Amino acid sequence: MMQVFAPAKINLSLRILGRRNDGFHEIETLIAPISLCDQIEIDKTDCEKGIEFSCDDLSLPTGDEFFSLPHSVRDVANWSRL
């Protein structure tokens, strides 16, 4: 299992400069880190879908709507580290 902490931040200023060729936006931002973070645990399983997402916060999406995000975990995860 791999465990990662995703630190929180507050955007004090955010300016969108334009859209890039890859679909993302160039931004100019000023952020302030805060002492909160999300704890993310990634583990290999024998799930039929290949990936299973669970969360203890019921207000967050966990089904197909999670995997319809442009860059899902399956796209960015480095599975060789598990």
N, C-alpha and C positions, 0 to 999 in steps of 0.2 A: 504494500500500500504506500502511496505517496501522499504526504500531507503538506499543504501550502497555506500560507496566510496572505490574504488579499487586504492590504491596508486601505483604510478609508481616507478620503480627502474632502475638502470643501473647495468648490470653485469660487474664487473671489472675483474673477473676471474671465469671461469667455467670449472670444470674437471669432466668428467663422470667416475665413479668408477666401475660401473658394473650394470647388469640388476638384478632386484629383482624377486622373484617368482610371484608377483602380476602384472608383466609386466612393472612397473615403473623402473626408474633408480636411483641408489644411486649417489648423486653428492656432490661435494665439491665446494662451491662458495663463492665469496666475492662480496657483493652488496652495492651500495650506493643509499639511497633514494633520490628522487628529489621532487620538489614541484608541480608536476602534478598528476592528478588522473582522473579516469573514474567515472562517476556517473551512478549507476545502480539502476533502479526502477523495482520492482517486484510487480505484482498485479494479483489477481485472476480475470479471465474472463470466459465467456461462450463460448470460442473458441472451434470449433468442434474437432480440433487436440488435445486439452488439454493444449497445450502450444503455444504461439505465440511470436516470437522474432522480435523486430523492432529496428532500429538504424538510427540515422541521418547522419552517415558516409556511403555513398553509396559504398565505396570500401570494406566494410565488408560483409561476407556472412550472409544472413538472412533466407534462405530457407532450404531445406532438407540437404544441405551440412553442415549447422550449427549443426543440430541434429545428424549427423553421427560422431561427435567428440566422442572420447572414453568415456568421462565423461561429459555428457551434463548437462545443468541446471536442467533438470528433475531428474537427478540422485543425485545431491548434494543439491538441494534447500530444506530448512526446511519450508514447506508450512504451518505448524501450527503457524508460526510467523506472517502470513499475516492476 
